[in-house]
């Protein structure tokens, strides 16, 4: 008697989408190349290939070790003249390739915004932005405006947290936390 165990491709499309949203960018792009059905369903865009490239940059096998730069005393580990720098690669979002540090301005590599995240940190765990957009046909103008304003507040909070802005903007976002507690958190 043949086994009738369901496979991933026999699941309903809604369940497949829910499962695929939990994949990292590398796995999602690889999965889209398995067959025509998943290629059509996922249909990766340029931003998804960039996410994949940034995730590859953070892996030690492809991107090399992560340099750590301390701005307070200008110390760089590993140092510029070590052979580790020859094995490091950074993502070029124009050509979608991993390139050596010679292809970039060294100041750009060391800027906080462009640094590789430290392995094991939450920033090093990439989650794909792929997903099916929610339908807005059944929403009223008020609901749509509230959703847009909520998303804007979340983006502003993320931007403030990501840039580690120590100014008033950050304290205003955390108005329910005292300044002494706030400084202990960070």
Secondary structure, DSSP 8 states (H G I E B T S, - for coil): -------GGGS-HHHHHHHHTTS-HHHHHHHHTS-HHHHHHH---HHHHHHHHHHHHHSHHHH----EEETTTTEEES-TTSTHHHH--EEETTTTEEE-GGGS-HHHHHSGGGS---TTSGGGS-----------TT--HHHHHHHHHHHHHHHHHHHHHHHT--SHHHHHHTTTS-HHHHHHH-
